[in-house]
Structure formats: structure tokens, C-alpha cells
Amino acid sequence: MADTINQATRKGFLVDTSRCIGCRSCQVACKQWNKTDADITSNKGTFENPRDLTPALFNRIRFVESEASGAVSWQFLNERCMQCGDAGCMKVCPSPGALYRTKDGIVAYNKEKCISCKYCVSACPFNVPRYDANDKVSKCNLCQSRIEGGMTPACAKACPTESLKFGNRSQLIAKATAAKKTLYGENDLLGLGVVYALEGPPEQYGLPAKPSIPMSIFLWKDVIKPLGILGFWGSIGAMLLHYVTIGPKKIDDETGKGDGHE
């Protein structure tokens, strides 16, 4: 069962890909606000930089290049934690409070409670969580401290074209629907906190058509691992029972007899 979210007060993003110009102001503003280090990169033959999310980069612009009739076109996608309504990372996290839901519906985290198990990485359908040099979880939390102070997240504040719009999730969706936008994430995983207005199929942007939480992680965490632990303690219990009811194993002497016990 998913954790309870008040949809009336839930905050979120509407990302309008038609407005994004790939300037990456959002990336710079995010780093400035969160005081994260610069990522050391090298030229890989593309303007996209960095090429992936990192422990020090919570949101980035994905460059989507396409060619039709000899003409090259670009589309851009702001990539970040999706703030899922049914968050796989929270479901599988074994450390209480390491990943938690705020009153605004944000999936936040506490590094001090992270036990470095990396279950969240396996459970995320969007491949978002990263682990830092201290082996602690790191990802976008929608500038939780800014939101609690009544401010807009740094990335949305810096966006010059208003491609990133932050506010009440229901109201953002209603406005986009009224404008006849094609939305991604409105209902997936009980509603993503980051909803996209796309200009093409989600696969074109590197997004899964139907995001879902991998069942394999639950099989390991809820079935195989507990059975393994049960088997371990069952073996210990059997040995103790044998010791109590039969006693320790006797070491035979050279004559083949025990230590005097018949």
C-alpha cells in the first residue's frame, strides 16, 4: 500500500518540454543552492553535459537529437526524481526515516539514517537515486528547505522560459489539460510529482511508457532474504536442541570407545 498523500495540498512540477531551450540554468541554480561540487566531465561529442545524474547533480537537461528529411531537431527534457505517489524507493527502504514523505507530498531523505543498502536504486523505475562518496543516498528533494520557507525551488526560479512550473499539483494539471497538453505521469504510480507535457511519445525522451516498480526487488527483500534468515536461525536452533536433548558429540578414543559413557 502506498503512503497517504493529501492531493489537495500536494506540491509538484509541470515540465513543459515545448518551452525548454536547453540553457541548463536549472542545473546551475540547483548546484548553487545545494552547494554541491562541480562534476568533472569530458567532451563526448555532444552538448549534453553531464551525461547522467550524479550525487552532486540533482537535475539535468537531457538532449534528444533527431533527424528527419536531412534536418536535425533538438528536444530537451529536465531529468530529476519524479516524486512518485507510489514510491518504490520508500517501499523497499529498510531504515525508518531514511526516505520519507513530507506534508507537501515530496519524497525527502535523511543521509544520517541511510544504511547504504541501495535497495532504492533497484526499486526506482527512473534510475534516479545516486550514492555519494560516503555511500549515502542523494537525489532531488524539490529544494525542501526553500518550499518550507515559502519559496519556489531554485531550478524553477531560474528557468527563463517557465518550462519548469512549480505549485499545487492538481492546479498545474488542470491548467495543462485545459491547454490541450499531452501529459505524462498524471496517473502513473498513483501520480508523479513531476508531470511532463511532452511533444512526442515518452520513449522518445528516454522515459518508460508504463513506469512500474520492479517486482524482483520485493521478491528479494520480502521473500528470499527473510527465508534465508529464517534458515540460518533454524539451523542454530536445531544445533541447540541437539545439544540439550542429546549432548555434545563424544570423541572416540583409540579403542573405538567413548569416554566411559555406555
N, C-alpha and C positions, 0 to 999 in steps of 0.2 A: 504494500500500500504506500502511495506517495505521501510525503509530509503535507500538512494542511497549509494552503496559501489563501490569503484573503484577496480574491481577484479584484475587489472594489478599490483596494489601495495598492495593488501590486505595481511596482515601477518596472520600466523596461525601455528598450531601444527599438526604434523603427529605422532600419538602414535602407535608404532609397538608393539603389545602385545606379539609377539614371542620373543622379546628381554628383556622384563621386568622380573627381578629376585625377585621383591618384597622387595628390600632393603630399600625402603622409604627414600632414600637420597633426593628425590624431596620434601617430606613433611618437612624435617628438613631445607633444604635450603630456602624454602618458608617462614617458620616461622622466620628464621634468617634475611632475607632481609626485610620482612614486620614488624619485631619487634612485633610479636603477642605473647600473653601469651601461656604457655603450657596448654593443655587440661587435666583436671583431669579425669582419667578413671579408670576402674576396670576390672579385668580379667573376660571375658565372655565365656571362653572355646575355644578361637580362637586366632590365631596370629594377626588377623586383629585389628588394633588399630590406631586411634579411629574407632568406628563402623560407623561413619557418618561424613559428613562435619559439621563444626561448624563456628560460627562467627570469630573464631581465626584460622581456618584451611581451607585454600582456595583450596587445592588439597590434595587428599589422595589416597592410594592404596587399591582397593577393592580386597579381596581374594576370589577366586572362587574355591571351593573344589569339586571334582567329583570322583566317584568310578566306575571302570569298571573291571569286572572279578577279583575282590578282590584287585585290585591295585588302590591306591589313587594318583590322579594327581592334580596339582595346576595350576591355571591361574591367572593372575593379570591384573587389569585394573586401569589406572590412571583416577580418577574421579575429575571433575572440571566444571566450567562454560564453556559451549560449544561455546560461542561467535557466536550465531546463526545469519545467514544472515537476516532472518525474525524473529527478536527478540520479543517474546511475552511480555517480561518484559518492553521493551521500548514502545511497542504499548499501554499498559494499564496504564503506569505511568502518573498520573495527574499533577505531578510537573515538569515543564520545567527545563531541565538540571540536574535532579537528576540521570537519566540514559541517557547516550548519546554515540554516535558513534565517534570514533577518525578517523583520516585520514588513519590509518592503518587497519581500519575495526574492531577495538576492542570495545566491549561494556563496557564502563567505567562508573563510578558513582561518585557522589558528595554527601557526607554524609550531608553537610550543607543544601542541598536542599531537602533531603528526608523528607517526611511528615509522615512516619510510617504507610502508608495505607495498606501495604502488598499486594497490587494488583500483584506485580511482582512474589510473591511466588505462587499465584494461577495460573498465566499465564505461568509459566515455565514448559515445559513437562519433564524436567530432575530433578526437585525438588532441585534446586541449591541455590537460594538466602537464606541467613540467616539474622537474625536481632540481633544486639549486645545488650549489657547491656543498651545502651542509646536508644534502639529501632530504630536503623538506619541500613539501608541495608549494607550487607557485602558479598563479593564474590571475586573470582579471576578476576583480570583485566589484566592478562598476564604480570605482572610487567611493567605497563605502563611507569613508570619513567625510568626503565632500557632501554626499547625499544626506548624511546625518546632520550636517551643518546647514542644510537647505540650499546647497549649491548644485550646479549641473556637473556631471562628470567631466574631467579635464578634456577628454577627446572630443566630446560633443561641443564643449565651449570653444574649442579651437577650430572646428570644422568650418571653412569659409563658405561652403555651398549648402549647409544644412542637410548634408547627406545623412548625418547622424542626428536623429531627433530623440531626445530623452524626455520621459514624462510618465503619466499614468498609462499603463499598457493598454487597457481597454479603449481609452480615448484615442490613442495613436492608431490602433487597428481600425476603429470606426472611421477616422478621417481618411485612412488609406483605402479602405473599402469604398467609401463614397467617391474617391477619386479614381475608382476602377483599377486599382493596382493589383497585380498578381502577387499574393503573399505566400511566403514560405515560413513555416514554424508557428502558424496561428494555433493549430491544434495538436501538432506533433509532441509526443512525450508530455501530454497534459498542458501543452502550450510552452513555447520557448520564450524566455525573457528577452531575447534578441530576435525580432521578426524582420525578415527581409522582404523588400519589394524588388523582385527580380525582373529582368528583361529577357529571360530565357529559362530553359529547364535548369533545375538545381544542379544536375550533373555537370553542366557547362561551367559552373562556378566551383566545382570540386566539393559540392555538398551532397550527402546521401539523399536519395529520393524519399525514402521512408526510414528516418533515423530510429534506431531501436537499441536497447541495452543488450549487449552480448550475453546470451544465456550461459555460456561456458564459465563466466566468472562466478555466477551464482552456484553452478554445479560444483565448482572447486570449493568455494567458501562455505556453502551451506550443506553440502553432502559429502564430498570426498574427504575434505580436511577433517570435519568432525568424526567421520568414521575412522580415519587414521588415528586421531587422538584417542577415540574410544578403544581401538585395538591395542594401542600402547598401554593404556591404563588397565585394560582387560588382562594383558599379559602379566603386568605387575601384580594384579590381584590374584591371578592363578598361581604365581610363584609363592606369594604369601600364604595362600590357602594350602598349598602343598607342604610348606614349611610347618604350618601349625598342625595339620592333621597327620602328617607322616614323619616329619622331622627332617633334619639335614641329611644329605646323602652321605653314607658311610664309605670310607676309603678302605678297600680290602688290603690286608697285609700279604706278605709273600706266600703264605699258605693258602690264600684264596678265601680266608675267613675274615670276618669283620673285626670290630674292636671289642668283641665279647658279647655283643647282643645276638641272641639266637634269632 
